[in-house]
Amino acid sequence: MTFRRTTCPHCRAKLETGQRIHPACIDGYAEAQAAKAERADAKKARAAARVERAEIRRRKEAIKSRADWAKEAQTAFNAWVRIRDEGLPCISCGRQHQGQWHAGHYLSTGARPELRFTEANVHRQCAPCNTHLSGNAVLYRIGLIERIGLQVVEGLEGPHELPKWTADDYRAIRDNYKAKLKEMKC
């Protein structure tokens, strides 16, 4: 059995016996087919570009050092702290202002690197206290005791084991805090 077309593929009108397309539709149909092929080619090109960008991203991640991963993890953690404490005054001076806010560490990352990602050790702090007053530690401690309690503060000040974070650990920390941040923004 042979298939016989009964409608024009371009205008969808009924065809005469033996016709495959109306003579008046030939140019329009050819243009439509060319445009359709162009769109398909453009779609393939976009898909190829997307695959290429993903490959470049994968290769860039493969050559990142542990320090690069640590920086990304710290950035994600700090962004989460600033959103977590949004609306609260500065932990040190108690001011609310329209300036820049930091994620200030009570015990600095230089002095106590093991507390770098400890949530109780990091709170929203105004830029003047964190930058110009080196964290304003005395008033920070007072604000911290009011916010989380003396027992927790003394626990922070006690001895801690220094973890040996790997690139995978930093990647997990970054992904965890990015997910928490996304959840908080929704």
Protein Blocks (a to p, Z undefined) as FASTA:
>chain_A
ZZddfbdfklopacdehiabdfklmmmmmmmmmmmmmmmmmmmmmmmmmmmmmmmmmmmm
mmpcfklmmmmmmmmmmmmmmmmmgoiacfklopacfbdcddddfbafklmmmlmmgmkl
pccddfklmmmnnoplmlmmmmmmmmnojklmmmmmmccddddddfklmmmmmmmmmmmm
mmmmZZ
